[in-house]
């Protein structure tokens, strides 16, 4: 079943169901009214405000005129008897446009449901109010057949008015809940300054952002927002990326650095070449992911789906049974039996049940986006709540992934460290591996000329083989050397062990059929990794580290981070199997944290994949959760936010079921033995209030998620925590002043 994106009602995904296609997705609706609200929300909101105002204006005199009928002893003196005979006609005249003009949306929804062979909440409202109206109209027009019966125009009028007020409040509340997405949309500049060549001169033009094309050179001055994603081709500046990544400190940018659209240029003049435009930009991808997540369906909602499917028919059956029971068995007459029927229908209307989950998802995903955390679907919020084991890839996730050379050992005592480093760097220049790049960078820093190898071949998980001039060069681990008949002596092994105990990666270098040297490379641990691991352990989540390094190196890093379980010497293609094994061993939910591209199979295999440090590649990630920043602490925030959101969903479902089912016995007349049958005169109106309040309660409870603050927050210079954009601006200005 699909969910109506407006009212939250569950509808069948059938060909004759009302549907709308947008951006390649199909949305289903219970009525054309909900479809119109989805397509033109602002227009429908204005119309709803007008209808509410007219409805209130018509309802007030109806209620006033009905007082003598409801309380003859207290209000009978308001009108003389001869005028009283005409008040029913006045109420009929006022109630008719209210019922069939203002309330036409409910009849349209009822008809849409009949055509789709499905019932919706409009079915209950239309049947309930029509029953009260038609009964009152018959009593008014043919009083000779009902000489002592009262009319209940005020019942239908008050129910319609309260429901419309409830929908207006719900719509306004949803607007507040959508502020996170709306704020992102507002970040996008409307205009862009670009450089175009006219003849032999370059001219700066200001054009609408929609007209910017890939390859256009944009000019961004201090204080301006960057129109779209691109690469700096000229200039140096610092960029405030807080609105997109949640990072509080401005990031320095220079030539060849990537910049994100909608971020703020704080200081220098920049020329940026546009690389992504329109729907491909980071901002557009974030908005798309947030909207997809908030309309997603959490796993716990499968039960709700089944309940909702049969809920409306069941309510109709119960209401008919209650009405007939009171008439034939309770012998209270047609008037009060009809009111019991109407009360049950209105009080059980499942509005709150439909929006219980999406309201919380909307706030949870929006809050995540504010902090640079993107949930690809609502189900991932629920999975985050259940994680008991979390697996971290070491290189680039727990460590910076930018290692540097720390030791160069000449095993031949003849080749020399400089020549050893030169040949190793030449061989590694064909590799994109971080360890290989560390060797190349070290050689360049020492002023050594690094040429390209004549031949290069990577040996997955073990190292590489290259040829340069007359030299054959092998670089890798013990297994690579042994496979090529280069035995590692006990002395060499002791050197390797000593480096590995220090947490360094030791690689062997063989040149021309002889082991020539050892190069020690260290990858530093990220600043906040230890803090994040400690918090995860305090949350009773088991932390596992996965790496291709040998056990000594892996254990050295793990001991610094406080990680108890390490799976070392894992080849890239084996990571997926390790995750599968952990899932079968633990019999619980396993999350995997990696870079999102190299670890794609493992991320996909895990119950929850978390891609960290995505930067501008948001749409490419495999993970269900995407962390834009390269900060391990965001893993904690993502899991914590998942727990908070699921907690809100459970609270919402409780309140929804409490309203929808808990009050049905009262509507059915369980209080009649204590308060008398007169209570039925009030129950339909009270049912309308309860129905409206149920939706407002559920959405209002979800909005409380907006108060969520991450466990980790940036600090102002005075030590206060940073949470708002105003705080970020204040912090930046203080930093500039201190300089």
C-alpha positions as CSV (number, residue, x, y, z in Angstrom):
1,X,0.0,0.0,0.0
2,X,1.1,3.6,-0.7
3,X,0.7,6.5,1.6
4,X,-1.2,9.7,0.7
5,X,1.5,12.4,1.0
6,X,-1.0,15.0,2.2
7,X,-3.3,13.3,4.7
8,X,-1.3,10.2,5.4
9,X,-4.1,7.8,4.5
10,X,-3.1,4.4,3.1
11,X,-4.3,3.8,-0.4
12,X,-4.0,0.8,-2.8
13,X,-1.4,1.1,-5.6
14,X,-3.9,0.3,-8.3
15,X,-4.4,1.7,-11.9
16,X,-7.7,3.4,-10.9
17,X,-6.2,5.1,-7.8
18,X,-5.6,8.8,-8.1
19,X,-1.9,9.3,-8.9
20,X,0.7,11.9,-9.9
21,X,4.1,11.5,-11.4
22,X,6.9,13.8,-10.3
23,X,10.6,13.5,-10.9
24,X,10.3,9.9,-12.0
25,X,8.3,8.9,-8.8
26,X,4.6,8.0,-8.6
27,X,2.5,9.4,-5.7
28,X,-0.9,8.0,-4.8
29,X,-3.7,9.9,-3.2
30,X,-7.0,9.1,-1.5
31,X,-8.9,12.0,-3.2
32,X,-8.5,14.8,-5.7
33,X,-8.5,17.3,-2.8
34,X,-5.2,15.7,-1.5
35,X,-3.8,15.7,-5.1
36,X,-4.5,19.4,-5.5
37,X,-2.9,20.2,-2.1
38,X,0.2,18.2,-3.2
39,X,0.5,20.0,-6.5
40,X,-0.5,23.5,-5.4
41,X,0.0,23.6,-1.6
42,X,0.0,27.4,-1.3
43,X,-3.2,27.9,-3.4
44,X,-5.0,25.2,-1.4
45,X,-3.8,26.7,1.9
46,X,-5.3,30.0,0.9
47,X,-8.5,28.3,-0.1
48,X,-8.6,26.4,3.2
49,X,-8.2,29.6,5.2
50,X,-11.2,31.1,3.4
51,X,-13.3,28.0,3.9
52,X,-12.5,28.0,7.6
53,X,-13.4,31.6,8.0
54,X,-16.8,31.1,6.1
55,X,-17.4,27.9,8.1
56,X,-16.9,29.6,11.4
57,X,-19.2,32.5,10.3
58,X,-22.0,30.1,9.4
59,X,-21.5,27.8,12.4
60,X,-21.7,30.5,15.1
61,X,-25.4,31.6,14.3
62,X,-26.4,27.9,13.9
63,X,-25.1,27.1,17.4
64,X,-26.7,30.3,18.8
65,X,-30.1,29.4,17.2
66,X,-29.8,25.8,18.5
67,X,-29.4,26.7,22.1
68,X,-33.1,26.8,22.9
69,X,-33.5,23.4,21.4
70,X,-30.5,22.0,23.3
71,X,-31.2,23.7,26.7
72,X,-34.9,24.8,26.7
73,X,-34.8,25.6,30.4
74,X,-31.8,27.8,30.3
75,X,-32.2,29.4,26.8
76,X,-35.9,29.0,25.9
77,X,-36.6,32.6,26.8
78,X,-34.3,33.9,24.0
79,X,-36.9,33.5,21.4
80,X,-40.7,33.8,21.5
81,X,-42.6,30.6,20.7
82,X,-43.8,31.8,17.3
83,X,-40.2,32.7,16.2
84,X,-38.9,29.4,17.5
85,X,-40.9,27.6,14.8
86,X,-38.9,29.4,12.1
87,X,-35.4,28.9,13.6
88,X,-35.2,25.5,12.1
89,X,-35.6,26.9,8.6
90,X,-33.0,29.6,9.3
91,X,-30.6,26.9,10.5
92,X,-31.4,24.8,7.4
93,X,-30.6,27.8,5.2
94,X,-27.3,28.3,7.0
95,X,-26.3,24.7,7.2
96,X,-27.0,23.8,3.6
97,X,-24.1,25.8,2.0
98,X,-21.9,24.7,4.9
99,X,-22.7,21.0,4.3
100,X,-22.6,21.0,0.5
101,X,-20.3,23.9,-0.5
102,X,-17.7,24.1,2.3
103,X,-18.0,20.4,3.0
104,X,-18.0,19.4,-0.7
105,X,-14.3,18.3,-0.4
106,X,-15.5,15.4,1.8
107,X,-18.1,14.2,-0.8
108,X,-15.5,14.5,-3.5
109,X,-13.2,12.3,-1.4
110,X,-16.0,9.9,-0.8
111,X,-16.7,9.6,-4.5
112,X,-12.9,9.1,-5.2
113,X,-12.9,6.3,-2.7
114,X,-15.9,4.6,-4.3
115,X,-14.3,4.8,-7.8
116,X,-11.1,3.3,-6.4
117,X,-13.1,0.7,-4.5
118,X,-11.5,1.8,-1.3
119,X,-12.6,3.8,1.8
120,X,-10.8,6.8,3.1
121,X,-11.3,9.2,6.0
122,X,-13.5,11.4,3.9
123,X,-15.9,8.4,3.8
124,X,-16.4,8.6,7.5
125,X,-16.8,12.4,7.6
126,X,-19.2,12.6,4.7
127,X,-21.5,9.8,6.0
128,X,-21.5,11.1,9.6
129,X,-22.3,14.7,8.8
130,X,-24.8,13.8,6.0
131,X,-26.7,11.6,8.4
132,X,-27.0,14.4,11.0
133,X,-27.9,17.0,8.3
134,X,-30.5,14.9,6.4
135,X,-32.2,13.8,9.7
136,X,-32.5,17.5,10.8
137,X,-33.6,18.6,7.3
138,X,-36.4,16.0,7.3
139,X,-37.5,17.0,10.8
140,X,-37.6,20.6,9.7
141,X,-39.4,20.1,6.4
142,X,-41.9,17.5,7.6
143,X,-42.5,18.3,11.3
144,X,-45.9,16.6,11.2
145,X,-44.1,13.2,11.1
146,X,-41.5,14.2,13.9
147,X,-43.5,16.5,16.1
148,X,-41.3,16.2,19.2
149,X,-37.9,15.6,17.7
150,X,-35.0,18.1,17.9
151,X,-32.7,19.1,15.0
152,X,-29.0,18.7,15.0
153,X,-27.8,21.1,12.3
154,X,-25.2,22.3,14.8
155,X,-23.7,18.8,15.0
156,X,-22.9,18.6,11.3
157,X,-21.8,22.3,11.2
158,X,-19.5,22.0,14.2
159,X,-17.9,18.7,13.0
160,X,-17.1,20.2,9.5
161,X,-15.8,23.4,11.1
162,X,-13.6,21.6,13.6
163,X,-12.2,19.2,11.0
164,X,-11.3,22.1,8.7
165,X,-9.7,24.0,11.6
166,X,-7.8,20.8,12.5
167,X,-6.6,20.4,8.9
168,X,-5.6,24.1,8.8
169,X,-3.6,23.7,12.0
170,X,-2.1,20.4,10.7
171,X,-1.1,22.1,7.5
172,X,0.5,25.1,9.3
173,X,2.3,22.7,11.7
174,X,3.6,20.6,8.8
175,X,4.9,23.9,7.3
176,X,7.0,24.3,10.5
177,X,8.1,20.7,10.3
178,X,9.3,21.3,6.7
179,X,11.4,24.3,7.6
180,X,14.6,22.3,7.3
181,X,14.0,21.5,3.6
182,X,12.6,25.0,3.0
183,X,15.7,26.6,4.5
184,X,17.8,24.5,2.1
185,X,15.7,25.7,-0.8
186,X,16.1,29.3,0.3
187,X,19.9,29.0,0.3
188,X,20.0,28.7,-3.4
189,X,20.9,32.0,-5.0
190,X,18.5,33.3,-7.6
191,X,21.2,34.9,-9.8
192,X,24.8,34.2,-10.8
193,X,27.6,36.4,-12.1
194,X,29.4,34.7,-14.9
195,X,32.2,35.6,-17.3
196,X,31.3,35.4,-21.0
197,X,33.7,36.2,-23.9
198,X,32.4,38.7,-26.4
199,X,34.9,39.1,-29.2
200,X,38.3,39.6,-27.7
201,X,37.0,40.9,-24.3
202,X,35.6,39.1,-21.2
203,X,32.3,40.5,-20.0
204,X,30.7,39.9,-16.6
205,X,27.0,39.1,-16.9
206,X,24.3,38.5,-14.2
207,X,22.0,35.7,-15.3
208,X,19.3,33.5,-13.5
209,X,20.7,30.5,-11.8
210,X,18.7,28.2,-14.1
211,X,20.7,29.5,-17.1
212,X,24.1,28.5,-15.7
213,X,25.7,25.7,-17.6
214,X,28.5,23.3,-16.9
215,X,31.9,24.9,-17.7
216,X,30.7,28.5,-17.1
217,X,33.1,30.6,-15.0
218,X,31.4,32.2,-12.1
219,X,32.6,35.2,-10.1
220,X,31.9,35.2,-6.4
221,X,32.7,38.2,-4.2
222,X,33.1,38.2,-0.4
223,X,29.7,37.8,1.3
224,X,28.0,36.2,-1.7
225,X,26.7,32.7,-2.0
226,X,28.2,30.3,-4.5
227,X,25.5,29.8,-7.2
228,X,26.3,26.1,-8.0
229,X,28.9,23.4,-7.4
230,X,32.2,23.9,-9.0
231,X,36.0,24.0,-8.9
232,X,38.1,27.1,-8.0
233,X,40.2,28.2,-10.9
234,X,41.4,31.5,-9.4
235,X,41.5,33.1,-6.0
236,X,41.9,32.1,-2.3
237,X,39.1,32.4,0.3
238,X,37.4,30.8,3.2
239,X,34.0,29.3,2.7
240,X,31.2,29.0,5.3
241,X,29.7,25.5,4.5
242,X,27.7,25.3,7.7
243,X,24.3,25.4,6.1
244,X,25.1,22.3,3.9
245,X,27.6,20.3,5.9
246,X,26.9,21.5,9.5
247,X,30.6,22.3,9.8
248,X,30.9,25.4,12.0
249,X,34.4,26.5,11.0
250,X,34.9,28.1,7.6
251,X,37.0,26.0,5.2
252,X,39.9,27.5,3.3
253,X,39.7,27.1,-0.5
254,X,42.3,27.6,-3.2
255,X,42.8,26.7,-6.8
256,X,41.6,23.3,-7.8
257,X,39.5,22.9,-4.6
258,X,35.9,21.9,-4.9
259,X,33.2,24.2,-3.6
260,X,29.5,23.5,-2.9
261,X,26.7,25.6,-4.2
262,X,24.7,27.8,-1.7
263,X,27.7,28.1,0.6
264,X,29.0,31.6,1.5
265,X,32.3,33.1,0.3
266,X,33.6,34.8,3.4
267,X,36.8,36.7,2.4
268,X,38.5,36.7,-1.0
269,X,37.3,37.0,-4.6
270,X,36.9,33.6,-6.3
271,X,36.5,32.5,-9.9
272,X,34.7,29.1,-10.0
273,X,34.1,26.8,-12.9
274,X,30.7,25.2,-12.7
275,X,30.8,21.4,-12.6
276,X,27.3,20.5,-11.5
277,X,24.1,22.4,-12.3
278,X,20.4,21.9,-11.6
279,X,19.4,18.5,-10.1
280,X,23.0,17.3,-10.0
281,X,24.1,19.8,-7.3
282,X,24.8,18.8,-3.8
283,X,21.9,21.0,-2.5
284,X,19.4,19.5,-4.9
285,X,20.6,16.0,-4.0
286,X,20.2,16.7,-0.3
287,X,16.7,18.1,-0.8
288,X,15.7,15.0,-2.9
289,X,17.1,12.6,-0.3
290,X,15.3,14.4,2.6
291,X,12.0,14.4,0.7
292,X,12.4,10.7,-0.2
293,X,13.2,9.8,3.4
294,X,10.4,11.8,4.9
295,X,7.8,10.1,2.6
296,X,9.3,6.6,3.2
297,X,7.7,3.9,5.2
298,X,9.3,2.6,8.4
299,X,9.3,-1.1,8.9
300,X,7.1,-0.9,12.0
301,X,4.5,0.6,9.8
302,X,3.6,-2.6,8.1
303,X,1.3,-3.4,11.0
304,X,-0.2,0.0,10.6
305,X,-0.7,-0.6,6.9
306,X,-2.8,-3.7,7.6
307,X,-4.8,-2.0,10.3
308,X,-5.5,1.0,8.1
309,X,-6.6,-1.2,5.2
310,X,-9.5,-2.6,7.2
311,X,-10.0,0.3,9.7
312,X,-12.6,2.3,7.8
313,X,-14.9,-0.6,6.9
314,X,-14.6,-1.8,10.5
315,X,-15.5,1.6,11.9
316,X,-18.6,1.7,9.6
317,X,-19.6,-1.7,10.8
318,X,-19.2,-0.8,14.5
319,X,-21.0,2.5,14.0
320,X,-24.0,0.8,12.3
321,X,-24.0,-1.9,15.0
322,X,-24.0,0.8,17.8
323,X,-26.8,2.8,16.2
324,X,-29.0,-0.3,15.5
325,X,-28.2,-1.7,19.0
326,X,-29.3,1.5,20.8
327,X,-32.4,1.7,18.6
328,X,-33.6,-1.9,18.9
329,X,-32.1,-3.0,22.2
330,X,-31.6,0.3,24.1
331,X,-34.9,1.6,22.9
332,X,-33.7,5.2,23.0
333,X,-35.3,6.3,19.8
334,X,-34.0,7.2,16.4
335,X,-32.6,10.6,17.4
336,X,-30.1,9.4,20.0
337,X,-29.3,6.2,18.0
338,X,-28.4,8.3,15.0
339,X,-26.2,10.5,17.2
340,X,-24.4,7.4,18.5
341,X,-23.8,6.3,14.9
342,X,-22.4,9.7,14.0
343,X,-20.2,9.9,17.1
344,X,-18.5,6.6,16.5
345,X,-17.8,7.5,12.8
346,X,-16.2,10.9,13.6
347,X,-14.2,9.9,16.6
348,X,-12.6,6.9,14.9
349,X,-11.6,8.8,11.8
350,X,-7.9,7.7,11.3
351,X,-6.3,11.0,10.4
352,X,-3.7,10.8,13.2
353,X,-2.9,7.2,12.4
354,X,-2.0,8.2,8.8
355,X,0.4,11.0,9.8
356,X,2.0,9.4,12.8
357,X,5.0,8.1,11.0
358,X,5.6,10.7,8.2
359,X,5.4,13.6,10.7
360,X,8.2,12.2,12.8
361,X,10.2,11.2,9.7
362,X,9.9,14.7,8.3
363,X,11.4,16.2,11.4
364,X,14.0,13.5,11.9
365,X,15.4,13.7,8.3
366,X,15.2,17.5,8.3
367,X,17.2,17.7,11.5
368,X,19.7,15.3,10.1
369,X,20.1,17.5,7.0
370,X,20.8,20.5,9.2
371,X,23.7,18.6,10.6
372,X,25.1,17.2,7.3
373,X,23.5,13.7,7.9
374,X,21.3,12.4,5.1
375,X,18.9,9.4,5.5
376,X,18.1,7.8,2.1
377,X,14.8,6.5,3.4
378,X,12.7,6.4,6.5
379,X,13.5,2.7,7.1
380,X,17.1,3.6,7.8
381,X,16.1,5.7,10.7
382,X,14.4,2.7,12.2
383,X,17.4,0.4,11.5
384,X,19.7,3.0,13.1
385,X,17.7,2.6,16.3
386,X,18.4,-1.2,16.3
387,X,22.2,-1.2,15.6
388,X,24.1,-3.4,18.1
389,X,27.3,-3.9,16.2
390,X,29.2,-1.3,14.1
391,X,32.1,-2.1,11.8
392,X,34.6,0.7,10.8
393,X,36.9,0.4,7.9
394,X,40.3,1.7,9.1
395,X,41.9,3.6,6.3
396,X,40.2,6.9,5.5
397,X,37.5,6.3,8.1
398,X,39.1,5.9,11.5
399,X,42.4,7.3,10.2
400,X,42.9,10.3,7.9
401,X,43.8,8.2,5.0
402,X,46.7,10.4,4.1
403,X,49.7,8.5,5.4
404,X,53.3,9.7,5.3
405,X,56.7,8.0,5.2
406,X,58.4,7.7,8.5
407,X,61.2,5.2,8.0
408,X,63.4,4.2,5.0
409,X,65.7,1.2,5.7
410,X,68.3,0.1,3.2
411,X,68.7,-3.7,3.5
412,X,71.6,-3.9,1.0
413,X,73.9,-1.3,2.6
414,X,74.8,-0.3,-1.0
415,X,71.8,1.2,-2.8
416,X,71.3,4.0,-0.4
417,X,68.1,5.5,1.0
418,X,67.7,8.2,-1.8
419,X,67.9,5.7,-4.6
420,X,65.7,3.2,-2.8
421,X,63.1,6.0,-2.3
422,X,63.4,7.1,-5.9
423,X,62.8,3.7,-7.5
424,X,60.0,3.0,-5.0
425,X,58.3,6.3,-5.8
426,X,58.6,5.6,-9.6
427,X,56.9,2.2,-9.1
428,X,54.2,3.7,-6.8
429,X,53.5,6.6,-9.2
430,X,51.3,4.3,-11.1
431,X,49.2,3.5,-8.0
432,X,46.3,5.5,-6.5
433,X,46.6,3.8,-3.2
434,X,47.1,6.2,-0.2
435,X,50.3,4.3,0.9
436,X,51.7,4.6,-2.6
437,X,51.0,8.3,-2.8
438,X,52.7,8.8,0.5
439,X,55.9,7.3,-1.0
440,X,55.6,9.5,-4.1
441,X,54.9,12.7,-2.0
442,X,57.9,11.9,0.2
443,X,60.2,11.7,-2.8
444,X,58.9,14.9,-4.3
445,X,59.3,16.7,-0.9
446,X,63.0,15.6,-0.9
447,X,63.4,17.1,-4.5
448,X,63.7,13.7,-6.1
449,X,62.5,13.5,-9.8
450,X,59.8,10.9,-10.1
451,X,59.2,9.4,-13.5
452,X,56.5,7.2,-14.8
453,X,57.2,3.4,-14.8
454,X,57.4,1.6,-18.1
455,X,55.1,-1.1,-16.8
456,X,52.8,-1.2,-13.8
457,X,50.6,-4.0,-12.4
458,X,48.6,-3.9,-9.1
459,X,48.4,-7.1,-7.1
460,X,45.1,-6.8,-5.3
461,X,45.5,-6.8,-1.5
462,X,49.3,-7.6,-1.7
463,X,51.1,-4.8,-3.5
464,X,52.4,-4.0,-7.0
465,X,55.0,-5.0,-9.6
466,X,56.6,-2.4,-11.9
467,X,59.4,-2.1,-14.5
468,X,61.5,1.0,-15.0
469,X,64.5,1.2,-17.3
470,X,66.4,-2.0,-16.5
471,X,64.9,-2.5,-13.0
472,X,62.2,-4.8,-11.9
473,X,60.5,-3.5,-8.8
474,X,58.2,-5.3,-6.4
475,X,56.6,-3.4,-3.4
476,X,54.2,-5.1,-1.0
477,X,53.7,-7.3,2.0
478,X,55.4,-10.5,3.1
479,X,53.1,-12.7,1.1
480,X,53.9,-10.9,-2.2
481,X,57.6,-11.4,-1.5
482,X,57.2,-15.1,-0.6
483,X,55.0,-15.7,-3.7
484,X,57.9,-14.3,-5.8
485,X,60.6,-16.4,-4.0
486,X,62.0,-13.5,-2.0
487,X,62.3,-15.1,1.5
488,X,62.0,-12.7,4.5
489,X,64.8,-13.5,6.9
490,X,64.4,-13.4,10.7
491,X,66.3,-10.2,10.9
492,X,64.1,-8.5,8.3
493,X,61.0,-9.9,10.1
494,X,62.1,-8.4,13.4
495,X,62.4,-5.0,11.7
496,X,59.0,-5.3,10.2
497,X,57.5,-6.4,13.6
498,X,59.1,-3.4,15.4
499,X,57.6,-1.0,12.9
500,X,54.2,-2.7,13.1
501,X,54.2,-2.6,16.9
502,X,54.5,1.2,16.6
503,X,51.3,1.2,14.5
504,X,53.1,1.7,11.2
505,X,52.6,-0.1,7.9
506,X,55.8,-1.6,6.8
507,X,56.2,-2.4,3.1
508,X,59.0,-4.5,1.6
509,X,60.8,-3.3,-1.6
510,X,62.5,-5.8,-3.9
511,X,64.7,-4.5,-6.7
512,X,66.2,-6.7,-9.4
513,X,65.4,-10.1,-7.8
514,X,66.7,-9.0,-4.3
515,X,65.0,-7.6,-1.2
516,X,66.4,-4.1,-1.1
517,X,64.6,-2.2,1.7
518,X,61.7,-1.5,4.0
519,X,59.6,1.6,4.0
520,X,57.6,2.5,7.2
521,X,54.4,4.5,6.6
522,X,52.1,5.8,9.3
523,X,48.5,6.9,8.9
524,X,47.4,9.3,11.7
525,X,44.2,8.7,13.6
526,X,41.4,11.3,13.1
527,X,41.1,13.8,15.9
528,X,37.6,12.9,17.1
529,X,37.7,9.2,16.4
530,X,38.5,8.1,20.0
531,X,35.8,10.4,21.4
532,X,33.2,8.9,19.0
533,X,34.3,5.3,19.8
534,X,34.0,5.9,23.5
535,X,30.4,7.2,23.1
536,X,29.4,4.3,21.0
537,X,30.7,1.9,23.6
538,X,28.8,3.8,26.3
539,X,25.6,3.2,24.1
540,X,26.3,-0.6,24.4
541,X,27.2,-0.9,20.8
542,X,30.0,-3.3,19.9
543,X,32.7,-1.7,17.8
544,X,34.7,-3.7,15.2
545,X,37.6,-2.5,13.1
546,X,38.1,-3.9,9.6
547,X,41.4,-3.5,7.7
548,X,43.6,-4.9,5.1
549,X,46.7,-4.3,7.3
550,X,48.4,-7.0,9.2
551,X,47.3,-7.8,12.7
552,X,50.1,-6.0,14.5
553,X,49.5,-2.7,12.7
554,X,45.8,-3.1,13.1
555,X,46.0,-3.9,16.8
556,X,48.3,-0.9,17.4
557,X,45.6,1.5,16.0
558,X,42.8,-0.4,17.7
559,X,44.5,-0.1,21.1
560,X,44.8,3.7,20.7
561,X,41.1,3.9,19.9
562,X,39.9,1.4,22.5
563,X,38.5,-1.0,20.0
564,X,38.5,-4.6,21.3
565,X,37.7,-6.6,18.1
566,X,39.9,-6.3,15.0
567,X,39.5,-8.2,11.7
568,X,42.8,-7.7,9.9
569,X,44.4,-8.7,6.5
570,X,41.0,-8.5,4.7
571,X,41.2,-8.2,1.0
572,X,38.7,-5.6,-0.6
573,X,36.6,-8.4,-2.1
574,X,36.5,-10.2,1.3
575,X,34.9,-7.3,3.3
576,X,31.4,-8.3,2.2
577,X,31.9,-11.8,3.5
578,X,33.2,-10.5,6.8
579,X,30.0,-8.5,7.2
580,X,27.9,-11.5,6.4
581,X,29.8,-13.6,9.0
582,X,29.3,-10.9,11.6
583,X,25.6,-10.8,10.9
584,X,25.2,-14.5,11.3
585,X,27.4,-14.6,14.4
586,X,25.7,-11.8,16.2
587,X,22.1,-12.4,15.1
588,X,21.6,-8.7,15.5
589,X,21.7,-5.5,13.4
590,X,25.2,-4.7,12.0
591,X,26.2,-1.3,10.6
592,X,29.2,-0.7,8.4
593,X,31.0,2.7,8.1
594,X,33.2,3.3,5.1
595,X,34.0,5.8,2.4
596,X,31.0,4.8,0.3
597,X,32.7,4.0,-2.9
598,X,35.6,1.6,-2.2
599,X,33.5,-0.1,0.5
600,X,30.3,-0.3,-1.6
601,X,29.8,-4.1,-1.4
602,X,30.3,-4.2,2.4
603,X,28.0,-1.2,2.9
604,X,25.3,-2.8,0.8
605,X,25.7,-6.1,2.7
606,X,25.4,-4.5,6.1
607,X,21.9,-4.0,7.6
608,X,22.9,-0.3,7.7
609,X,25.5,1.2,5.5
610,X,27.0,4.6,6.6
611,X,29.0,6.4,4.0
612,X,31.3,9.0,5.6
613,X,33.0,12.1,4.0
614,X,30.9,12.1,0.9
615,X,31.5,15.7,0.1
616,X,30.0,16.4,-3.3
617,X,29.3,12.8,-4.3
618,X,26.1,12.5,-2.3
619,X,24.1,10.7,-5.1
620,X,26.8,8.1,-5.7
621,X,26.8,6.6,-2.3
622,X,25.7,3.0,-1.5
623,X,25.0,3.7,2.2
624,X,21.5,4.2,3.7
625,X,23.0,7.0,5.7
626,X,25.3,9.6,4.1
627,X,27.6,11.8,6.2
628,X,28.7,14.8,4.2
629,X,31.4,15.8,6.6
630,X,34.5,13.7,7.3
631,X,33.7,13.5,11.0
632,X,33.4,10.1,12.8
633,X,31.2,11.8,15.5
634,X,28.4,12.2,13.0
635,X,28.0,8.4,13.2
636,X,27.0,8.8,16.8
637,X,24.7,11.6,15.9
638,X,23.0,9.6,13.1
639,X,22.4,6.6,15.4
640,X,21.2,8.9,18.2
641,X,18.8,10.7,15.9
642,X,17.5,7.4,14.7
643,X,16.7,6.4,18.3
644,X,15.0,9.8,18.9
645,X,12.9,9.6,15.7
646,X,11.8,6.0,16.3
647,X,10.8,7.0,19.8
648,X,8.6,9.8,18.4
649,X,7.1,7.4,15.9
650,X,6.1,5.0,18.7
651,X,4.7,7.9,20.8
652,X,2.7,9.1,17.8
653,X,1.3,5.7,17.0
654,X,0.3,5.3,20.7
655,X,-1.5,8.6,20.6
656,X,-3.1,7.8,17.3
657,X,-4.4,4.5,18.4
658,X,-5.4,5.9,21.8
659,X,-7.6,8.6,20.1
660,X,-9.0,6.3,17.4
661,X,-9.8,3.2,19.5
662,X,-9.8,4.4,23.1
663,X,-12.7,6.9,22.6
664,X,-14.9,4.6,20.5
665,X,-16.6,3.0,23.6
666,X,-17.4,6.6,24.9
667,X,-18.8,7.5,21.5
668,X,-20.8,4.3,21.5
669,X,-22.5,5.3,24.7
670,X,-20.6,3.6,27.6
671,X,-21.3,6.6,29.8
672,X,-25.1,6.6,29.2
673,X,-25.8,4.6,32.4
674,X,-24.0,7.4,34.4
675,X,-24.9,10.6,32.4
676,X,-28.1,9.6,30.6
677,X,-29.0,9.5,26.9
678,X,-28.6,13.3,26.8
679,X,-24.9,12.8,26.5
680,X,-25.5,11.8,22.8
681,X,-26.4,15.4,22.1
682,X,-22.8,16.4,22.8
683,X,-20.8,13.4,21.7
684,X,-20.7,14.2,18.0
685,X,-19.2,17.7,18.7
686,X,-16.8,16.3,21.2
687,X,-15.8,13.6,18.7
688,X,-15.0,16.4,16.2
689,X,-12.8,18.1,18.8
690,X,-11.0,14.8,19.6
691,X,-10.5,14.0,15.9
692,X,-8.9,17.5,15.2
693,X,-6.8,17.3,18.4
694,X,-5.5,13.9,17.6
695,X,-3.8,15.1,14.4
696,X,-2.5,18.3,16.0
697,X,-1.1,16.2,19.0
698,X,0.7,13.8,16.7
699,X,2.3,16.6,14.5
700,X,3.0,18.8,17.5
701,X,4.8,15.9,19.3
702,X,6.9,15.3,16.1
703,X,7.9,19.0,16.1
704,X,9.5,18.5,19.5
705,X,12.3,16.7,17.5
706,X,13.3,20.2,16.4
707,X,14.8,20.7,19.8
708,X,17.2,17.8,19.3
709,X,20.9,18.8,19.8
710,X,23.8,16.6,18.8
711,X,25.9,15.2,21.6
712,X,28.9,16.9,20.0
713,X,28.8,20.6,19.3
714,X,31.3,23.2,18.1
715,X,32.4,25.8,20.7
716,X,32.4,29.5,20.6
717,X,35.5,31.2,21.8
718,X,33.8,31.7,25.2
719,X,33.1,28.0,25.5
720,X,29.4,28.1,24.7
721,X,28.1,25.5,22.3
722,X,27.2,26.4,18.7
723,X,23.8,25.3,17.4
724,X,22.3,28.0,15.2
725,X,23.4,29.9,12.1
726,X,23.4,33.1,14.1
727,X,25.9,31.4,16.5
728,X,28.1,30.5,13.6
729,X,28.1,34.0,12.2
730,X,28.9,35.4,15.7
731,X,31.8,32.8,16.1
732,X,33.2,33.7,12.7
733,X,33.1,37.4,13.3
734,X,34.8,36.9,16.7
735,X,37.5,34.8,15.0
736,X,38.1,37.5,12.4
737,X,38.3,40.2,15.1
738,X,40.8,38.2,17.1
739,X,43.0,38.0,14.0
